[in-house]
Amino acid sequence: MTVEKKLRSKRLDLIPPYLFAKLDAKKAEALARGVDVINMGIGDPDKATMRPVIDAMREAIEDSSTHDYPPYTGTLDYRKACCKWVSERFGVKEFDPVSECLSTVGSKESIHNIFLAFVDAGDYTLIPDPGYPVYNTGTIFAGGIPYKMPLLAENNFLPDLEAIPLEIREKAKLMFLNYPNNPTSAIAPVEFFQEAVDFCKKYNILLCHDMAYSEIYFDDYTSPSIFNAKGAEDVAIEFHSFSKSYNMTGWRLGWVLGNKDAIQALAQVKTNVDSGVFKAIQRAGQRGLQIPQSEIEKRNNEVYEPRLKAIIAGLESLGWSINPPKATMFVWAPIPRSYSSASEFCERVLDECGIVVSPGNAFGNYGEGFFRIAMTTDVPRIQEAFERLRKAGIKF
Ligand SMILES: Cc1ncc(COP(=O)(O)O)c(C=O)c1O
């Protein structure tokens, strides 16, 4: 029996096509043909989870008290550890683990669910373009209307809040920001966060800050938390994730903290949708939060920084001029002028060179004209990728 198309919800027709689909199919074909594909597409760390976390997991899983249903909101110990970590890392107040913090099944789940907690049919959301696609799909699943805030190079990839029409500001329920940013790798100064907090207070908007990339950074850069802006806890919540910070994308662990009313509304959705995170994973995560910052920096210096340098040098050798990013695992670069679209450029790079990079328009219309390189492969492979591009005559 086949499930008739007409049975599918109309909601699904509203979800935009998955722009990586064609590239994914081409990648699969290339692999099937035996091409030695160099993958710098998806932002998934290629290194193992940090050792203390693995060791803590081994112990925790042997303890049968971790095997039952976990508390929906996270164990108290886990939430305490998260609140303490944020307070110490960013020099902000210690949030109350009971009422102001929740465990999440990786941040994607809660980023989706926050829209269900705050957005009704016809409400606007303010989301960055280009941006992590879940801000857009989360709005649509909730019946809302996304208002795309363009992230433009000339504005250092920060949204221009003044450009948002008054009517939209008044109808908006929720704004998403994400710094360090995916896909542009831009960073935001605390002054911009203050502007966003003041804006959201004035127009009564919930401010959601996604900090998935806070722990991948270069030199002595530290990204501010939204809570470094005055009064942020009145209007904001912040999503944190173990995925990129500790090479834990497969474990599905994160947390969200901040404004109590927002956290309670999200908890109400989540208790009806998921049943929390395996307690052993929460315990392992707690161990991760004790890893000294110097170890994280060692990883950044030893793994990501040489890759970043190799990518910047490779781009420069082919005519690009790129300011190295201060954070994230991405380099965001313009496509050469001779291509009409980012997809066309990325398809050629894959077809002719066996290299996967992401077209900017997969992250929104304002990503058109750019492509994203993920630092997910070692330096010799990166050098080989640029050698392949050079041989194929692909340059800026
Ligand atoms: C900006 C951003 N936020 C959130 C996520 C979700 O990460 P996770 O669900 O693994 O915590 C990602 C994943 O790529 C991301 O790029």
The ligand as a Tripos MOL2 file, in Angstrom:
@<TRIPOS>MOLECULE
LIG
   16    16     1     0     0
SMALL
NO_CHARGES

@<TRIPOS>ATOM
      1 C1         23.7450   27.8470   14.2620 C.3       1 LIG1
      2 C2         23.4040   26.4860   14.7210 C.ar      1 LIG1
      3 N1         22.5890   26.3340   15.7630 N.ar      1 LIG1
      4 C3         22.2310   25.1420   16.2240 C.ar      1 LIG1
      5 C4         22.7040   23.9840   15.6390 C.ar      1 LIG1
      6 C5         22.2170   22.6720   16.1760 C.3       1 LIG1
      7 O1         23.1800   21.9590   16.7910 O.3       1 LIG1
      8 P1         22.8260   20.7510   17.7810 P.3       1 LIG1
      9 O2         21.3780   20.4150   17.5960 O.co2     1 LIG1
     10 O3         23.7120   19.6610   17.3560 O.co2     1 LIG1
     11 O4         23.0830   21.2700   19.1540 O.co2     1 LIG1
     12 C6         23.5650   24.0760   14.5460 C.ar      1 LIG1
     13 C7         24.0630   22.8510   13.8990 C.2       1 LIG1
     14 O5         24.7190   22.8290   12.9110 O.2       1 LIG1
     15 C8         23.9150   25.3530   14.0750 C.ar      1 LIG1
     16 O6         24.7360   25.5040   13.0260 O.3       1 LIG1
@<TRIPOS>BOND
     1     1     2 1
     2     2     3 ar
     3     2    15 ar
     4     3     4 ar
     5     4     5 ar
     6     5     6 1
     7     5    12 ar
     8     6     7 1
     9     7     8 1
    10     8     9 2
    11     8    10 1
    12     8    11 1
    13    12    13 1
    14    12    15 ar
    15    13    14 2
    16    15    16 1
@<TRIPOS>SUBSTRUCTURE
     1 LIG1         1 GROUP 0 **** ****
